[in-house]
Structure formats: C-alpha cells, structure tokens
C-alpha cells in the first residue's frame, strides 16, 4: 500500500520534470505556477477538512496574512523576504492557535459561520489599514531572493514551485501515515470514540488548524513575491470558497485529490474563456455534474472504480 501511495508522487515528479518541454510561453508557465501554489494550499486545507473533518470557510484570510506580511515587512521595514515570510507564517499560526479552541467548540453550521466570520474580519482589516496595506488598491512587493539570488522569471519560479509541491505531497503522505494522521482520521470518524481510545481531540484540532494556516500563509507570501503585487482580494470570501471547492472536487481525505482539484479548478476558467460571457454558467454546470456523478471527488471515485487505494 505504501508503494502504491508513493507511486503517485513519482508520477507527479515525472510530470513536473517533463512538463517544461510542452510549455510554449510565459502564460503557460504562469498557469502551472498558480496551479502548484493552489495545490500546496489545498493540501493543507484537505488535512483539516478531509482528514480531520473540520470545516474552514475563511482560509483565504491566512493567505492574506502571509501575503501582506511579506509585502509590508519588506517594503516598509526592509526585512529580508525569507524573514518576512517566516514572520507571516508565525503570525498566521499564532492567530490560528488563539482562535482554534473557541471556534472548534462549535459544530456543523455554527463552525462554518465562525470560520467565515474570521475570514471576513481579516479581509476587512487588510482593506482598512491603508497606511500599511495600500487599502483596496493594494501595494507592490519586492522580488523574492534566496542567499543573494533573486528568483526572477517564470522558468525560475516554475522550478521553485515544482520542488515545493513535491516536498509538500511527500510530507502530506508521511503525515497521514503517521500516528498523528491516524488520530486525525479517528477524529473525523467519531470524536467520542477518539476520546475513548485516548486521542486528545482539542489538541489535534488546534494542531491541524495551525498547520493548515501556516501552509496557507507561506503560499500567500510566495504568491505576493511571484506576482509582485498584492490586493485584499487575496483574502476575500470567494477565494476561500474556491479553495474548499478544490478540496471537494478533487476528493476529501485524498492527498492526490488535492493536487487534481487544484489543477482542474485553476485551469478550468481559462479553458471556459471561449464561452464569451457564459463562463460562470458553464463552470457551475460542470461543478454540479461532478457532485452528482462523483460525490466523493474525482480521485477517490476513480480509485474505487479501479479497485485501488489512493
């Protein structure tokens, strides 16, 4: 079973190695880079939603924390990009730890509304603090540099994100096979049963929420440096819903489903551009059909039909 799991990772690495041979221009590179960024965010979100069974409808707020931490600290305070990224991740993790305990005492719709409210608060704060964030107009971000080497151009960013995505998939696979991952799955199945066998439910909920927030914050920083500009839209409600949709379409509790969902939903709007005004209708119809005929998500459904585990 472990070999089967890592076979998928080998396929991802192989695809990433040969894909540049088929990318014809900067637009194609940009699309693939955005796919990889979304995939890493969705991997973290799927650990929270799919494996631990805890919903989050305001996750884009943590992306905004990372993006604006990198933008503000590098532009206003001349911090090195990596230090600013680490500070953003620490801030997102600390906020997640502080709000997780009261939020995760709630269940069902109440939990969803609480996480939604958190996302709204973060997005509004980023819009209103115009002195530092530039307000609704946003602000520029300095280029990313590592040990004096500036990451510039789509090809350089492609290889950076290919490495980050590969490591993230490998780490996620190892996490879910660990005692921590088994505790998350037990928590998803039944909190009462988990407590009976000795799982500290609150601690695991907080830990996975913090981990997911840190994933999102780091990718927010990466996005800010890659694009070179950040606006409050990075933290808005629709971005959060888009990320949750990627989790559901690809397959909850599926590492490879996270990657597939992120790839498909990042590419789909571009593929539907030829519908000239009907893109949203076509997009919604495709999502409805997926949910009707593939209710468990693409990867788990296909794996079940092929008689294989993920």
N, C-alpha and C positions, 0 to 999 in steps of 0.2 A: 504493500500500500504506500509506503514511504517513497519507493522508486516511482510509483505512478504519480504521486504528488509532484516530485521534483522533475519528472518528465515535462510537465507543463512549463516549469521555469526554464528548462533547457530550450524549449520551443520559443519562449519569449526572448531569450538571449540571442538565439539564432536569427530570429526575425529582426531584432534590433541591429544586429551586425550587418545583415544584407540589405536592410531597408534603404539606406542612403543610395544604393545603386539605382533605385526606382524613383527617388525624389528629384523632380525636374527643376524646381525653382524654390525661391525663398518662401512662397506661400505654402508649399507642401511641407517644408521644414517647420514653419510656424505652426501649422495644424498638428503635426505629430508631437511637437514640443508641448503644446497645450493639452493634447491627449495624455501625455505622460504626467504632466502636473496634476491634472484631474484624477488620473488613476491612483497616484500616491495619496491624494486627499481621500478618495473614496475607499481605499484600503483601510485607512484609519477609521473612517466612518462606519464601514461594514463590521469592523471589530466591535464597535459599540452597538449598532442596530442589529446586525445579523447574528453575531455570536453571543452577545450579552443580552440582547432583547430590549435595549433601552433606546427610545426614540430621541432624536435631536433635530428640531426644525429651525435652529438658529446657528448652525455650524459655520456659516459664512462669516459670522462675526469674528471668529478666531482667525480666519484667513485675513480679515481686515486688520486685526491686531498685529499680525506678523508683517503685513504689507506696510502699514503706517509706522511701525517701529523702525523698520529699515529705512523708510523714506525720511522720517523726522530725525532720527539719530545720526544718519549720515549727512543729511543736508544742513540741519540746524546746529548740530553739536560735533560734526566732523569725526564721528565714530567710524572705525573700520567696518566694512559690510558684514563680515562674519560675526563680529562682536554685537552689532545691531541685530542680526538675525537671532543670535543666542539670547539676547535680551528680550526680543519679541516672543520667542518660544517660552522663556521663563515666565513672562507676564501672562501669556495665554494659559500656561499650566497652572500658575498660581490662582488666576481667576477661576479656572475650571475647578480647582480643588476647593475654593471657597464656596462656590455656588452648588457644587455637586451634592453635598449632603442634604441641604434643604430641598433641592429640586427632586432628587431621586427618592424622597419620601412619598412623592406623588406617583400616581399610576395612570395609565390609559390616556384619555383626552387631557386630563389635568397636567400630566407630564409634558405632553406635546405643547400645550399652551404656555407652560413655564419656559421651555427652551425657546419657543417662538418669541416670547417677551424679551428674553435675554438678547436674542439676535437683533431685535428692534432697538433696544437700548444702545447697543454697541454701534449700530449703523447711524443712529441719530447723533450720538456723541461725535462720531467722525465727521458728520456734516456740519455740526455747530461749532466745533473748535477750529474756526477758520484761521486763527493766528498761527497755528501749527500745521494743520492739515490742508489748508487751502480751501476749505469749505466744499461746496458742491462741485467746484471746478477742478478740485484735485491738486496734485503737486508733482513735480518731476522727481525722479530718483536717480542717484548716481549709478554708474555701471558696477557690476559685481567684479571683485578682484580677489584672487587667491594667491597668497605669497608673492605679491607683486605682479602676478599675471592677470590681466584683465580678460574676462570672458566676453568676447565680442563676436557678433555674427551668429547666424542661425546654425551653422555647422558645429561650432564650438558648443553652443547651448544644447544641441541635439545629443552630443556625446556625454555631456554632463548629466542630462536628464535620463539618458539610457542607463547610465551607471546607477543613478539614484533609484530609478524604477526597479531595476534588477535587484538591488540590495533590499528595497522595501518589500518586494514579493518574497524574497528569501527569508527576511526577518518575520514576515507575517506567517509564513508556513511553519517556521520553527516555533513561533509563539503559540499557535493553535494546537501544536503537538505537545506542548509543554504542560506541566501541572496547572499553570496559570490559565492556559487556553481551555483545558478540560473543566476548570472551575467556572469559566465564563459560559461554556455550553450547559453546564449543570444549572447555572443561574438562569439561563434562558428557559430551560425546561420547567423548572419549578423552584421558586425561591425558598419555599418551606422545606422541600426535600433537600435542597442545598444546605440549609442551616442545620438540618438533622445530621448530615454527614460531616459537618464541621467547617463548611465554607463560610467565611466572613463576608456576608452579602454586601454590606455597606462598603467595606474596604475595596472589594473588587469592582463595584460600580464606580466608585471615585477614581480608582486607578485607571480603568479603561477610558473613562471620560477625559481624564487628564492626558492620557496618551494620545487619544484621538485629537484633542485640541492642539497638542504640540505638533502632530503631523500637519494639521491644517495651517498652523501659524508659520511653520518653516516653508511650506509651499506658498503661503501668501508672500513671504519675503522673496522667495525665488521669482514669483510672478512679477513683483514690483521691480526687481532689478532687471529681469528679462525684458519687460515691456518698456521700462524707463519712465513710467508714469503711473500714478495710482489715483483713483477716484473712490468715493464712498460706495459706488455700485458694486465694488468687490465684496462688500459685506451685506448687501441687501437681501431681502426675504426670498426673491426669486432665485438668486444664486443658491441659497440653502435648499430650496425645493428641487432645483436641478440636480444637486448632489445626491439627495435622497432618492430621486428618480433613477439615477445611475446605479445606486445600490440595488434597488428593486428590480430593474430591468435585467441587470447582469446576473443577479441571484444573491439573495441574502445568505449569510454564512458560507460564502464562496469566495475564496481569495482570487481565483481566476475570473470569477463573475464580476468582481470589482473592476478588473482591468478591461474586460469586454464591455461592460456597461459604460465605463468612462470613454472608451474609444468610440463606441457607436453613437452615444449621445453628443459627443463633441463633433463628430463628423457629420451627423445627420442634418443639422441646419444648413451646412454647406451643400450637401447633396440635394436638399429640397429647394435651393435658391432658384432653380429653373421654374418653379411653380408660380412665380410672379404675383405675390400678394396672397397666395393660398398656402404659404409655407406653414403657418401656425396650424391651420386646419389639417393639413397632411401629417404634420408632426403629432398632433393629438390623436389622429386616427391610428397611426402606427403604434403609439403607446397603448391605446385601448385594445388593439388586436393582440399585442404582446401579453397584456394582462389577462385577456380572455383565454388565449390558447397556450400561453406559457406562464401560468400563475406563479410558479416557483422561480421564475427567472430563466434566462437563456441557458446558462451553463449547467445548473442542476437538472433542468428538464432534458437537455441533450445527453448529459451523463447518465441519467436514468434510462433513457431510451437505448443507449449503447450498453447498458448493464455494467457501468463502471463507476467507481467512486471518483471524486474530483482529483 
